[in-house]
Amino acid sequence: MAGTHYLSQGGFDRLRAELDELKTNGRAKVASAIAEAREKGDLSENAEYDAAKDAQGLLEMKINELEKVMANARVLDSSQLDTSKVTVMSKVTIENLKNHAEMVYELVAQSEADLKAKKISVDSPMGKGLLGKAVGDIAEIKTPSGTIQFKIKHITV
């Protein structure tokens, strides 16, 4: 998770809320589970205690990862983005050259990706293929079933 993470203000706010939730309620729940398991006696043969300690380790690892993302996050202002090329936070209309189907996707950071909402990660094969393209360019996306060509029809923010 190293490197700069470009986020929308909404994505940044969601990450901050998730981090705050994990640090407060998440840690409290894990501490409670450890205390409850500790009360059950011999810790050397206490599976609940081991599970609670494992959960604590996973929680702290998740908190650490989110803190790294937040430390390297750059919040993008959509009004400042260049629409001459596809970038993070661009909404791009593409046409599949094989079946002429048109689709609109928004390119977002991996943490904000949601295919149902038509938000694809810039780190995905589709996102990587579209980045830097201008209107009229052809993006070739490699898929397991072969390469698909998409024409960039329109770029907005």
VMD Tcl script that builds the backbone (N, CA, C; Angstrom):
set m [mol new atoms 471]
animate dup $m
set s [atomselect $m all]
$s set {name element resname resid chain x y z} {
  {N N MET 1 A 0.809 -1.188 0.000}
  {CA C MET 1 A 0.000 0.000 0.000}
  {C C MET 1 A 0.861 1.264 0.000}
  {N N ALA 2 A 2.033 1.189 -0.527}
  {CA C ALA 2 A 2.909 2.356 -0.542}
  {C C ALA 2 A 2.574 3.229 -1.743}
  {N N GLY 3 A 3.082 4.454 -1.731}
  {CA C GLY 3 A 2.846 5.370 -2.834}
  {C C GLY 3 A 1.683 6.297 -2.537}
  {N N THR 4 A 1.481 7.226 -3.445}
  {CA C THR 4 A 0.423 8.212 -3.282}
  {C C THR 4 A -0.932 7.595 -3.616}
  {N N HIS 5 A -1.923 7.883 -2.803}
  {CA C HIS 5 A -3.286 7.413 -3.026}
  {C C HIS 5 A -4.151 8.632 -3.313}
  {N N TYR 6 A -4.664 8.723 -4.538}
  {CA C TYR 6 A -5.518 9.838 -4.927}
  {C C TYR 6 A -6.958 9.494 -4.591}
  {N N LEU 7 A -7.589 10.348 -3.813}
  {CA C LEU 7 A -8.946 10.099 -3.352}
  {C C LEU 7 A -9.829 11.310 -3.579}
  {N N SER 8 A -11.115 11.048 -3.713}
  {CA C SER 8 A -12.084 12.138 -3.702}
  {C C SER 8 A -12.280 12.545 -2.248}
  {N N GLN 9 A -12.899 13.680 -2.018}
  {CA C GLN 9 A -13.143 14.108 -0.640}
  {C C GLN 9 A -14.043 13.098 0.066}
  {N N GLY 10 A -15.031 12.574 -0.640}
  {CA C GLY 10 A -15.927 11.577 -0.054}
  {C C GLY 10 A -15.188 10.302 0.326}
  {N N GLY 11 A -14.293 9.855 -0.536}
  {CA C GLY 11 A -13.501 8.662 -0.245}
  {C C GLY 11 A -12.590 8.867 0.949}
  {N N PHE 12 A -11.992 10.043 1.025}
  {CA C PHE 12 A -11.118 10.381 2.157}
  {C C PHE 12 A -11.920 10.395 3.450}
  {N N ASP 13 A -13.105 10.994 3.414}
  {CA C ASP 13 A -13.959 11.061 4.603}
  {C C ASP 13 A -14.400 9.668 5.049}
  {N N ARG 14 A -14.719 8.780 4.085}
  {CA C ARG 14 A -15.105 7.408 4.427}
  {C C ARG 14 A -13.949 6.656 5.077}
  {N N LEU 15 A -12.740 6.829 4.529}
  {CA C LEU 15 A -11.572 6.174 5.129}
  {C C LEU 15 A -11.321 6.678 6.541}
  {N N ARG 16 A -11.432 7.982 6.735}
  {CA C ARG 16 A -11.220 8.552 8.072}
  {C C ARG 16 A -12.256 7.999 9.056}
  {N N ALA 17 A -13.522 7.904 8.617}
  {CA C ALA 17 A -14.577 7.382 9.488}
  {C C ALA 17 A -14.323 5.913 9.828}
  {N N GLU 18 A -13.895 5.137 8.840}
  {CA C GLU 18 A -13.596 3.724 9.082}
  {C C GLU 18 A -12.438 3.580 10.063}
  {N N LEU 19 A -11.400 4.392 9.887}
  {CA C LEU 19 A -10.246 4.354 10.785}
  {C C LEU 19 A -10.656 4.736 12.206}
  {N N ASP 20 A -11.448 5.777 12.342}
  {CA C ASP 20 A -11.922 6.189 13.669}
  {C C ASP 20 A -12.762 5.090 14.319}
  {N N GLU 21 A -13.601 4.446 13.534}
  {CA C GLU 21 A -14.445 3.361 14.037}
  {C C GLU 21 A -13.585 2.195 14.539}
  {N N LEU 22 A -12.582 1.811 13.755}
  {CA C LEU 22 A -11.711 0.710 14.159}
  {C C LEU 22 A -10.924 1.045 15.415}
  {N N LYS 23 A -10.453 2.292 15.493}
  {CA C LYS 23 A -9.646 2.684 16.655}
  {C C LYS 23 A -10.474 2.763 17.935}
  {N N THR 24 A -11.724 3.117 17.830}
  {CA C THR 24 A -12.542 3.270 19.040}
  {C C THR 24 A -13.339 1.994 19.312}
  {N N ASN 25 A -14.374 1.763 18.547}
  {CA C ASN 25 A -15.252 0.619 18.797}
  {C C ASN 25 A -14.580 -0.722 18.521}
  {N N GLY 26 A -13.777 -0.786 17.463}
  {CA C GLY 26 A -13.092 -2.040 17.135}
  {C C GLY 26 A -12.141 -2.475 18.238}
  {N N ARG 27 A -11.319 -1.557 18.691}
  {CA C ARG 27 A -10.385 -1.877 19.776}
  {C C ARG 27 A -11.125 -2.214 21.067}
  {N N ALA 28 A -12.209 -1.514 21.348}
  {CA C ALA 28 A -12.978 -1.779 22.568}
  {C C ALA 28 A -13.580 -3.187 22.527}
  {N N LYS 29 A -14.117 -3.590 21.382}
  {CA C LYS 29 A -14.703 -4.926 21.255}
  {C C LYS 29 A -13.646 -6.013 21.420}
  {N N VAL 30 A -12.474 -5.811 20.822}
  {CA C VAL 30 A -11.402 -6.796 20.931}
  {C C VAL 30 A -10.904 -6.885 22.371}
  {N N ALA 31 A -10.738 -5.749 23.023}
  {CA C ALA 31 A -10.291 -5.744 24.419}
  {C C ALA 31 A -11.311 -6.462 25.303}
  {N N SER 32 A -12.577 -6.251 25.043}
  {CA C SER 32 A -13.629 -6.915 25.801}
  {C C SER 32 A -13.576 -8.431 25.584}
  {N N ALA 33 A -13.372 -8.853 24.338}
  {CA C ALA 33 A -13.295 -10.285 24.031}
  {C C ALA 33 A -12.080 -10.926 24.708}
  {N N ILE 34 A -10.953 -10.224 24.739}
  {CA C ILE 34 A -9.755 -10.743 25.400}
  {C C ILE 34 A -9.996 -10.859 26.902}
  {N N ALA 35 A -10.598 -9.834 27.493}
  {CA C ALA 35 A -10.874 -9.856 28.929}
  {C C ALA 35 A -11.841 -10.989 29.282}
  {N N GLU 36 A -12.857 -11.187 28.475}
  {CA C GLU 36 A -13.835 -12.244 28.710}
  {C C GLU 36 A -13.175 -13.618 28.626}
  {N N ALA 37 A -12.318 -13.799 27.626}
  {CA C ALA 37 A -11.629 -15.082 27.461}
  {C C ALA 37 A -10.632 -15.313 28.589}
  {N N ARG 38 A -9.992 -14.261 29.050}
  {CA C ARG 38 A -9.010 -14.369 30.132}
  {C C ARG 38 A -9.682 -14.850 31.425}
  {N N GLU 39 A -10.929 -14.438 31.626}
  {CA C GLU 39 A -11.666 -14.827 32.831}
  {C C GLU 39 A -11.996 -16.311 32.860}
  {N N LYS 40 A -11.894 -16.985 31.728}
  {CA C LYS 40 A -12.278 -18.392 31.649}
  {C C LYS 40 A -11.183 -19.341 32.100}
  {N N GLY 41 A -10.086 -18.805 32.602}
  {CA C GLY 41 A -9.096 -19.690 33.214}
  {C C GLY 41 A -7.795 -19.782 32.458}
  {N N ASP 42 A -7.218 -20.971 32.473}
  {CA C ASP 42 A -5.879 -21.259 31.966}
  {C C ASP 42 A -5.708 -20.764 30.526}
  {N N LEU 43 A -4.806 -19.789 30.344}
  {CA C LEU 43 A -4.612 -19.181 29.020}
  {C C LEU 43 A -3.868 -20.110 28.063}
  {N N SER 44 A -3.102 -21.067 28.576}
  {CA C SER 44 A -2.320 -21.934 27.694}
  {C C SER 44 A -3.211 -22.869 26.877}
  {N N GLU 45 A -4.424 -23.167 27.370}
  {CA C GLU 45 A -5.328 -24.058 26.640}
  {C C GLU 45 A -6.651 -23.374 26.315}
  {N N ASN 46 A -6.630 -22.052 26.200}
  {CA C ASN 46 A -7.850 -21.291 25.999}
  {C C ASN 46 A -7.936 -20.838 24.539}
  {N N ALA 47 A -8.735 -21.567 23.759}
  {CA C ALA 47 A -8.877 -21.261 22.326}
  {C C ALA 47 A -9.544 -19.906 22.111}
  {N N GLU 48 A -10.480 -19.523 22.975}
  {CA C GLU 48 A -11.139 -18.223 22.840}
  {C C GLU 48 A -10.139 -17.086 23.014}
  {N N TYR 49 A -9.230 -17.255 23.960}
  {CA C TYR 49 A -8.206 -16.241 24.197}
  {C C TYR 49 A -7.297 -16.116 22.971}
  {N N ASP 50 A -6.873 -17.265 22.417}
  {CA C ASP 50 A -6.029 -17.244 21.223}
  {C C ASP 50 A -6.745 -16.580 20.050}
  {N N ALA 51 A -8.020 -16.885 19.885}
  {CA C ALA 51 A -8.793 -16.288 18.788}
  {C C ALA 51 A -8.933 -14.784 18.982}
  {N N ALA 52 A -9.163 -14.366 20.223}
  {CA C ALA 52 A -9.300 -12.935 20.502}
  {C C ALA 52 A -7.987 -12.201 20.255}
  {N N LYS 53 A -6.872 -12.812 20.624}
  {CA C LYS 53 A -5.559 -12.196 20.373}
  {C C LYS 53 A -5.281 -12.131 18.867}
  {N N ASP 54 A -5.671 -13.160 18.127}
  {CA C ASP 54 A -5.517 -13.141 16.669}
  {C C ASP 54 A -6.362 -12.026 16.058}
  {N N ALA 55 A -7.577 -11.868 16.558}
  {CA C ALA 55 A -8.458 -10.800 16.067}
  {C C ALA 55 A -7.845 -9.437 16.361}
  {N N GLN 56 A -7.212 -9.312 17.526}
  {CA C GLN 56 A -6.547 -8.053 17.874}
  {C C GLN 56 A -5.410 -7.759 16.893}
  {N N GLY 57 A -4.626 -8.781 16.560}
  {CA C GLY 57 A -3.530 -8.607 15.597}
  {C C GLY 57 A -4.037 -8.176 14.235}
  {N N LEU 58 A -5.127 -8.809 13.769}
  {CA C LEU 58 A -5.702 -8.444 12.465}
  {C C LEU 58 A -6.252 -7.026 12.480}
  {N N LEU 59 A -6.897 -6.648 13.589}
  {CA C LEU 59 A -7.435 -5.294 13.712}
  {C C LEU 59 A -6.320 -4.261 13.659}
  {N N GLU 60 A -5.247 -4.504 14.397}
  {CA C GLU 60 A -4.131 -3.559 14.408}
  {C C GLU 60 A -3.452 -3.480 13.043}
  {N N MET 61 A -3.405 -4.602 12.322}
  {CA C MET 61 A -2.826 -4.594 10.971}
  {C C MET 61 A -3.704 -3.746 10.032}
  {N N LYS 62 A -5.024 -3.894 10.145}
  {CA C LYS 62 A -5.954 -3.108 9.321}
  {C C LYS 62 A -5.825 -1.617 9.644}
  {N N ILE 63 A -5.731 -1.284 10.934}
  {CA C ILE 63 A -5.558 0.113 11.349}
  {C C ILE 63 A -4.265 0.668 10.782}
  {N N ASN 64 A -3.201 -0.116 10.854}
  {CA C ASN 64 A -1.898 0.315 10.327}
  {C C ASN 64 A -1.969 0.572 8.822}
  {N N GLU 65 A -2.633 -0.313 8.077}
  {CA C GLU 65 A -2.761 -0.135 6.623}
  {C C GLU 65 A -3.551 1.132 6.292}
  {N N LEU 66 A -4.650 1.352 7.009}
  {CA C LEU 66 A -5.458 2.552 6.762}
  {C C LEU 66 A -4.683 3.822 7.114}
  {N N GLU 67 A -3.894 3.776 8.174}
  {CA C GLU 67 A -3.078 4.941 8.538}
  {C C GLU 67 A -2.043 5.246 7.466}
  {N N LYS 68 A -1.473 4.211 6.854}
  {CA C LYS 68 A -0.516 4.421 5.755}
  {C C LYS 68 A -1.203 5.070 4.551}
  {N N VAL 69 A -2.401 4.581 4.229}
  {CA C VAL 69 A -3.157 5.163 3.106}
  {C C VAL 69 A -3.463 6.623 3.394}
  {N N MET 70 A -3.931 6.894 4.614}
  {CA C MET 70 A -4.280 8.271 4.985}
  {C C MET 70 A -3.040 9.180 4.943}
  {N N ALA 71 A -1.900 8.653 5.367}
  {CA C ALA 71 A -0.675 9.451 5.380}
  {C C ALA 71 A -0.221 9.812 3.967}
  {N N ASN 72 A -0.513 8.936 3.009}
  {CA C ASN 72 A -0.087 9.164 1.627}
  {C C ASN 72 A -1.230 9.617 0.733}
  {N N ALA 73 A -2.354 9.969 1.324}
  {CA C ALA 73 A -3.533 10.352 0.540}
  {C C ALA 73 A -3.408 11.781 0.022}
  {N N ARG 74 A -3.869 11.973 -1.183}
  {CA C ARG 74 A -3.976 13.294 -1.787}
  {C C ARG 74 A -5.424 13.442 -2.236}
  {N N VAL 75 A -6.111 14.406 -1.655}
  {CA C VAL 75 A -7.513 14.642 -2.007}
  {C C VAL 75 A -7.547 15.512 -3.255}
  {N N LEU 76 A -8.245 15.010 -4.257}
  {CA C LEU 76 A -8.339 15.726 -5.533}
  {C C LEU 76 A -9.610 16.556 -5.584}
  {N N ASP 77 A -9.466 17.750 -6.094}
  {CA C ASP 77 A -10.611 18.630 -6.311}
  {C C ASP 77 A -11.039 18.446 -7.762}
  {N N SER 78 A -12.237 17.929 -7.960}
  {CA C SER 78 A -12.684 17.616 -9.318}
  {C C SER 78 A -12.741 18.847 -10.215}
  {N N SER 79 A -12.905 20.038 -9.634}
  {CA C SER 79 A -12.957 21.248 -10.456}
  {C C SER 79 A -11.590 21.622 -11.018}
  {N N GLN 80 A -10.535 21.051 -10.466}
  {CA C GLN 80 A -9.173 21.356 -10.919}
  {C C GLN 80 A -8.641 20.323 -11.917}
  {N N LEU 81 A -9.420 19.303 -12.227}
  {CA C LEU 81 A -8.933 18.219 -13.088}
  {C C LEU 81 A -9.020 18.577 -14.564}
  {N N ASP 82 A -8.066 18.093 -15.315}
  {CA C ASP 82 A -7.977 18.291 -16.754}
  {C C ASP 82 A -8.836 17.235 -17.443}
  {N N THR 83 A -9.753 17.656 -18.291}
  {CA C THR 83 A -10.620 16.697 -18.980}
  {C C THR 83 A -10.139 16.376 -20.396}
  {N N SER 84 A -8.924 16.809 -20.735}
  {CA C SER 84 A -8.414 16.473 -22.061}
  {C C SER 84 A -7.905 15.037 -22.116}
  {N N LYS 85 A -7.604 14.455 -20.960}
  {CA C LYS 85 A -7.145 13.064 -20.878}
  {C C LYS 85 A -7.823 12.389 -19.695}
  {N N VAL 86 A -7.890 11.073 -19.752}
  {CA C VAL 86 A -8.482 10.292 -18.671}
  {C C VAL 86 A -7.512 10.272 -17.492}
  {N N THR 87 A -8.009 10.702 -16.326}
  {CA C THR 87 A -7.217 10.696 -15.090}
  {C C THR 87 A -8.074 10.109 -13.964}
  {N N VAL 88 A -7.495 10.054 -12.773}
  {CA C VAL 88 A -8.260 9.648 -11.605}
  {C C VAL 88 A -9.421 10.630 -11.447}
  {N N MET 89 A -10.589 10.128 -11.137}
  {CA C MET 89 A -11.839 10.881 -10.969}
  {C C MET 89 A -12.480 11.311 -12.283}
  {N N SER 90 A -11.930 10.906 -13.412}
  {CA C SER 90 A -12.574 11.197 -14.697}
  {C C SER 90 A -13.766 10.267 -14.887}
  {N N LYS 91 A -14.839 10.802 -15.454}
  {CA C LYS 91 A -15.945 9.981 -15.930}
  {C C LYS 91 A -15.739 9.863 -17.427}
  {N N VAL 92 A -15.609 8.640 -17.884}
  {CA C VAL 92 A -15.274 8.429 -19.283}
  {C C VAL 92 A -16.345 7.567 -19.945}
  {N N THR 93 A -16.796 8.029 -21.103}
  {CA C THR 93 A -17.743 7.266 -21.911}
  {C C THR 93 A -16.922 6.532 -22.957}
  {N N ILE 94 A -17.085 5.207 -22.993}
  {CA C ILE 94 A -16.317 4.391 -23.939}
  {C C ILE 94 A -17.273 3.553 -24.784}
  {N N GLU 95 A -16.794 3.220 -25.969}
  {CA C GLU 95 A -17.569 2.368 -26.873}
  {C C GLU 95 A -16.758 1.126 -27.177}
  {N N ASN 96 A -17.356 -0.030 -26.949}
  {CA C ASN 96 A -16.738 -1.290 -27.308}
  {C C ASN 96 A -16.783 -1.381 -28.837}
  {N N LEU 97 A -15.634 -1.450 -29.481}
  {CA C LEU 97 A -15.597 -1.432 -30.949}
  {C C LEU 97 A -16.107 -2.722 -31.570}
  {N N LYS 98 A -16.192 -3.788 -30.777}
  {CA C LYS 98 A -16.672 -5.053 -31.325}
  {C C LYS 98 A -18.200 -5.095 -31.389}
  {N N ASN 99 A -18.869 -4.695 -30.281}
  {CA C ASN 99 A -20.326 -4.786 -30.272}
  {C C ASN 99 A -21.013 -3.418 -30.213}
  {N N HIS 100 A -20.232 -2.345 -30.236}
  {CA C HIS 100 A -20.695 -0.957 -30.249}
  {C C HIS 100 A -21.517 -0.568 -29.012}
  {N N ALA 101 A -21.328 -1.292 -27.909}
  {CA C ALA 101 A -22.001 -0.942 -26.657}
  {C C ALA 101 A -21.262 0.221 -26.010}
  {N N GLU 102 A -22.020 1.184 -25.503}
  {CA C GLU 102 A -21.413 2.326 -24.809}
  {C C GLU 102 A -21.576 2.159 -23.304}
  {N N MET 103 A -20.524 2.520 -22.578}
  {CA C MET 103 A -20.527 2.438 -21.122}
  {C C MET 103 A -19.897 3.698 -20.560}
  {N N VAL 104 A -20.312 4.069 -19.365}
  {CA C VAL 104 A -19.722 5.209 -18.669}
  {C C VAL 104 A -19.145 4.698 -17.354}
  {N N TYR 105 A -17.874 4.976 -17.122}
  {CA C TYR 105 A -17.209 4.581 -15.891}
  {C C TYR 105 A -16.512 5.791 -15.287}
  {N N GLU 106 A -16.398 5.760 -13.967}
  {CA C GLU 106 A -15.589 6.759 -13.263}
  {C C GLU 106 A -14.359 6.043 -12.740}
  {N N LEU 107 A -13.185 6.606 -12.994}
  {CA C LEU 107 A -11.947 6.022 -12.500}
  {C C LEU 107 A -11.663 6.570 -11.110}
  {N N VAL 108 A -11.462 5.668 -10.167}
  {CA C VAL 108 A -11.265 6.046 -8.771}
  {C C VAL 108 A -10.107 5.251 -8.186}
  {N N ALA 109 A -9.714 5.630 -6.977}
  {CA C ALA 109 A -8.692 4.869 -6.256}
  {C C ALA 109 A -9.250 3.485 -5.923}
  {N N GLN 110 A -8.364 2.546 -5.686}
  {CA C GLN 110 A -8.784 1.177 -5.413}
  {C C GLN 110 A -9.729 1.098 -4.220}
  {N N SER 111 A -9.503 1.920 -3.207}
  {CA C SER 111 A -10.346 1.879 -2.007}
  {C C SER 111 A -11.766 2.384 -2.266}
  {N N GLU 112 A -11.985 3.090 -3.373}
  {CA C GLU 112 A -13.311 3.623 -3.702}
  {C C GLU 112 A -14.005 2.836 -4.807}
  {N N ALA 113 A -13.350 1.830 -5.353}
  {CA C ALA 113 A -13.905 1.082 -6.480}
  {C C ALA 113 A -15.211 0.388 -6.091}
  {N N ASP 114 A -16.189 0.460 -6.988}
  {CA C ASP 114 A -17.499 -0.154 -6.784}
  {C C ASP 114 A -18.115 -0.359 -8.163}
  {N N LEU 115 A -18.014 -1.569 -8.676}
  {CA C LEU 115 A -18.465 -1.848 -10.040}
  {C C LEU 115 A -19.959 -1.600 -10.215}
  {N N LYS 116 A -20.754 -1.858 -9.169}
  {CA C LYS 116 A -22.202 -1.606 -9.265}
  {C C LYS 116 A -22.487 -0.130 -9.486}
  {N N ALA 117 A -21.644 0.735 -8.923}
  {CA C ALA 117 A -21.818 2.182 -9.078}
  {C C ALA 117 A -21.031 2.705 -10.278}
  {N N LYS 118 A -20.509 1.793 -11.097}
  {CA C LYS 118 A -19.732 2.141 -12.296}
  {C C LYS 118 A -18.444 2.908 -11.938}
  {N N LYS 119 A -17.845 2.563 -10.788}
  {CA C LYS 119 A -16.570 3.156 -10.376}
  {C C LYS 119 A -15.525 2.066 -10.439}
  {N N ILE 120 A -14.549 2.246 -11.336}
  {CA C ILE 120 A -13.506 1.229 -11.479}
  {C C ILE 120 A -12.170 1.783 -11.003}
  {N N SER 121 A -11.371 0.895 -10.480}
  {CA C SER 121 A -10.070 1.262 -9.935}
  {C C SER 121 A -9.089 1.609 -11.051}
  {N N VAL 122 A -8.276 2.625 -10.799}
  {CA C VAL 122 A -7.228 2.971 -11.762}
  {C C VAL 122 A -6.172 1.879 -11.812}
  {N N ASP 123 A -6.161 0.988 -10.803}
  {CA C ASP 123 A -5.198 -0.113 -10.770}
  {C C ASP 123 A -5.700 -1.359 -11.484}
  {N N SER 124 A -6.974 -1.368 -11.890}
  {CA C SER 124 A -7.540 -2.515 -12.605}
  {C C SER 124 A -7.024 -2.507 -14.043}
  {N N PRO 125 A -7.106 -3.650 -14.727}
  {CA C PRO 125 A -6.683 -3.669 -16.138}
  {C C PRO 125 A -7.423 -2.628 -16.987}
  {N N MET 126 A -8.730 -2.466 -16.755}
  {CA C MET 126 A -9.511 -1.476 -17.507}
  {C C MET 126 A -9.030 -0.068 -17.170}
  {N N GLY 127 A -8.848 0.208 -15.883}
  {CA C GLY 127 A -8.385 1.525 -15.456}
  {C C GLY 127 A -7.022 1.866 -16.030}
  {N N LYS 128 A -6.108 0.910 -15.978}
  {CA C LYS 128 A -4.759 1.136 -16.514}
  {C C LYS 128 A -4.798 1.388 -18.017}
  {N N GLY 129 A -5.690 0.672 -18.704}
  {CA C GLY 129 A -5.804 0.847 -20.149}
  {C C GLY 129 A -6.391 2.190 -20.552}
  {N N LEU 130 A -7.246 2.751 -19.690}
  {CA C LEU 130 A -7.905 4.020 -20.012}
  {C C LEU 130 A -7.086 5.245 -19.600}
  {N N LEU 131 A -6.283 5.120 -18.559}
  {CA C LEU 131 A -5.512 6.273 -18.056}
  {C C LEU 131 A -4.661 6.916 -19.143}
  {N N GLY 132 A -4.729 8.220 -19.232}
  {CA C GLY 132 A -3.898 8.970 -20.169}
  {C C GLY 132 A -4.451 9.078 -21.574}
  {N N LYS 133 A -5.540 8.390 -21.844}
  {CA C LYS 133 A -6.129 8.437 -23.188}
  {C C LYS 133 A -6.962 9.703 -23.359}
  {N N ALA 134 A -7.060 10.181 -24.584}
  {CA C ALA 134 A -7.847 11.366 -24.918}
  {C C ALA 134 A -9.055 10.943 -25.750}
  {N N VAL 135 A -10.000 11.865 -25.930}
  {CA C VAL 135 A -11.182 11.592 -26.746}
  {C C VAL 135 A -10.725 11.199 -28.155}
  {N N GLY 136 A -11.286 10.103 -28.658}
  {CA C GLY 136 A -10.934 9.603 -29.984}
  {C C GLY 136 A -9.874 8.510 -29.943}
  {N N ASP 137 A -9.134 8.403 -28.841}
  {CA C ASP 137 A -8.107 7.359 -28.718}
  {C C ASP 137 A -8.761 5.990 -28.569}
  {N N ILE 138 A -8.000 4.971 -28.924}
  {CA C ILE 138 A -8.435 3.585 -28.762}
  {C C ILE 138 A -7.639 2.983 -27.600}
  {N N ALA 139 A -8.349 2.438 -26.633}
  {CA C ALA 139 A -7.724 1.760 -25.504}
  {C C ALA 139 A -7.854 0.263 -25.732}
  {N N GLU 140 A -6.733 -0.440 -25.661}
  {CA C GLU 140 A -6.744 -1.893 -25.808}
  {C C GLU 140 A -6.602 -2.504 -24.420}
  {N N ILE 141 A -7.624 -3.238 -24.012}
  {CA C ILE 141 A -7.660 -3.836 -22.683}
  {C C ILE 141 A -7.507 -5.341 -22.831}
  {N N LYS 142 A -6.498 -5.879 -22.160}
  {CA C LYS 142 A -6.272 -7.323 -22.207}
  {C C LYS 142 A -7.154 -8.004 -21.177}
  {N N THR 143 A -7.935 -8.980 -21.656}
  {CA C THR 143 A -8.814 -9.752 -20.786}
  {C C THR 143 A -8.463 -11.233 -20.953}
  {N N PRO 144 A -8.951 -12.081 -20.064}
  {CA C PRO 144 A -8.671 -13.514 -20.223}
  {C C PRO 144 A -9.167 -14.077 -21.549}
  {N N SER 145 A -10.209 -13.482 -22.116}
  {CA C SER 145 A -10.742 -13.981 -23.386}
  {C C SER 145 A -10.154 -13.261 -24.599}
  {N N GLY 146 A -9.147 -12.430 -24.380}
  {CA C GLY 146 A -8.507 -11.725 -25.484}
  {C C GLY 146 A -8.503 -10.221 -25.270}
  {N N THR 147 A -7.976 -9.510 -26.242}
  {CA C THR 147 A -7.889 -8.059 -26.152}
  {C C THR 147 A -9.169 -7.424 -26.692}
  {N N ILE 148 A -9.691 -6.460 -25.928}
  {CA C ILE 148 A -10.892 -5.743 -26.343}
  {C C ILE 148 A -10.511 -4.288 -26.583}
  {N N GLN 149 A -10.998 -3.730 -27.676}
  {CA C GLN 149 A -10.715 -2.334 -28.006}
  {C C GLN 149 A -11.907 -1.457 -27.659}
  {N N PHE 150 A -11.594 -0.342 -26.986}
  {CA C PHE 150 A -12.601 0.637 -26.607}
  {C C PHE 150 A -12.194 1.997 -27.159}
  {N N LYS 151 A -13.159 2.713 -27.726}
  {CA C LYS 151 A -12.915 4.063 -28.210}
  {C C LYS 151 A -13.382 5.037 -27.131}
  {N N ILE 152 A -12.545 6.022 -26.815}
  {CA C ILE 152 A -12.884 7.049 -25.837}
  {C C ILE 152 A -13.819 8.029 -26.531}
  {N N LYS 153 A -15.061 8.125 -26.052}
  {CA C LYS 153 A -16.047 8.992 -26.668}
  {C C LYS 153 A -16.160 10.349 -25.989}
  {N N HIS 154 A -16.056 10.359 -24.637}
  {CA C HIS 154 A -16.289 11.595 -23.905}
  {C C HIS 154 A -15.616 11.490 -22.532}
  {N N ILE 155 A -15.059 12.621 -22.056}
  {CA C ILE 155 A -14.418 12.658 -20.738}
  {C C ILE 155 A -14.985 13.856 -19.967}
  {N N THR 156 A -15.470 13.596 -18.744}
  {CA C THR 156 A -15.946 14.654 -17.868}
  {C C THR 156 A -15.414 14.389 -16.458}
  {N N VAL 157 A -15.742 15.288 -15.541}
  {CA C VAL 157 A -15.374 15.068 -14.132}
  {C C VAL 157 A -16.618 15.000 -13.276}
}
mol reanalyze $m
mol bondsrecalc $m
mol representation Tube
mol addrep $m
